[in-house]
Amino acid sequence: MKIVWTFTLLMIPGVVSSIEVTGYSGGGVEISCKYNKRYKGNQKYFCKGQWYDCTDQIMTNEKNEWVDSGRFSLYDDTRSAVFTVAFRDLSERDSGMYYCGVDRTSNIDHYTEVNLKVITDQPIRTVRGYSGGNVIINFKYEKKHKNHEKYICKFRECFPVINTNRASEWKHDRRFSVHEGRSAGLLRVFIRELNENDSGEYKITVKVSEDYSFSSEFSLNIEKDDCVKSISLSAAAGGSVNISCKYPQSHSSDVKFLCWRSGADLCAEETSVNESRRWRREGKIQLYDDREERLLTGSISHVTEQHSEYWCGVQSDGGHKSFITRVLINLTVFSGSSLIVSLVLLLLVLIIAGLSLLFLCKKRQSPGADSSSHTGPGKHEVVSYTGCDYEEIKAQLPTNPSDSSDVLYATAQLPTNPSDCVYATVQEAAGDSQCCITSAEDLNCAVVNFHKQSDCPASARVRNNQDYSEYAAVNHLSA
């Protein structure tokens, strides 16, 4: 109950206090209202409108616990003689005059006047993460709040953002990390190793003064997916490696990225692609997004030991990032001793190969290896000169075997049984040498190749049943 004694209030200074509160659409505000400790047992309330016609939004007699009523919550801290009102999901129509007060049945209520102004903003609504992955949530604030204390809260458990110096750096608390870029007015929250228990309502709070703070609220939904959580690749130091990452169908139209993680810096270097089936190159990373196949592929060049951990992920319109697949690169590095051993082994192989080739060449050129030894002229043994190239022509038996002067060259008659003859050609002689065959019956088939080089012999002898000979001229002798 509110008893309004206007003249009394005007006469007693300090009874009415007033604060200006600024909130952002989609976000919320928390307002702290102090009271005298002797009223800690009284009801506390928060109402909207002019004092004489103020409509209660929430009222409770509960102590030291949160009480909820629609978009409002109230917590009465009797030890500090302060009660806090939380107002969520703001919109522009919520702008106006409010009062937080202590109900005194037989006396004038003690209250604080609150002038709330809600500014239109694009709030964080929903952020999607995946089990086993990581997520980054971005919160943009006005630069006038850069020196104000900030909190990250899940339900009513808050993690304070402590800035020890002006340098931008990550602050860590278990699986949570926070980075504040004051010059850009950007707060980034990183949550790693996500699981289903991380789903829920979160808020990022900026404490403007002892009287009030404003916050941005969002829902974090952790989902399961069929994507590989971690892959391991091998690459030579200074070389390149190819990567391939699947992503959920719901992110087909979102921006894809590959970022390098360096120690506490969660995304030291990043390359992104926002078009399907078109290569995008930036630095030593190039990416290709096939949205139909839900596949992000790419190449990383000039790999070093420091660049050993990467993440594939997707980025929503609000700039929030879901890290889906971890890419670990194992470097193959040759030590100095192993390199020397490899070079020595290679040199030995080359030496052995060279000696083998030299041995074969000498063996090929050796007369003893390339020709058969003569046992005497009377034996009519065959000498083979494999180093000579010969020209092949066909010869035919003479009409009169006793007249060798009539011999020219024609086709020899093959035997009736082809198995009795290996080959049936005789070739032209060089110089004045003759081809003399005394009896066609004694002649088995022979092949003679005639060489045009001067170092080939001018004649050779073939006895009966000789299958193959390589000489410049042929004399057939009876056995």
Secondary structure, 3 states (H helix, E strand, C coil): CCCCCHHHHHHCCCCEEEEEEEEECCEEEEEEEECCHHHCCCCEEEEECCHHHCEEEEEECCCCCEEEECCEEEEEECCCCEEEEEECCCCHHHCEEEEEEECCCCCCCEEEEEEEEEECCCCCCEEEEECCCEEEEEEECCHHHCCCEEEEEECCEEEEECCCCCCCCEEEECCEEEEEECCCCEEEEEECCCCHHHCEEEEEEEECCCCEEEEEEEEEEEECCCCCCEEEEEEECCCCEEEEEECCHHHCCCEEEEEEEECCEEEEEEEEECCECCCEEECCEEEEEECCCCEEEEEECCCCCCCCEEEEEEECCCCCEEEEEEEEEEEECCCHHHHHHHHHHHHHHHHHHHHHHHHHHHHHHCHHHHCCCCCCHHHCCCCCCCCCCEECCCCCCCCCCCCHHHCCCCCCCCCCCHHHCCCCECCCCCCCCCCECCCCCCCCCCEECEECCCCCCCCEEECCCCCCECCCCEEECCC
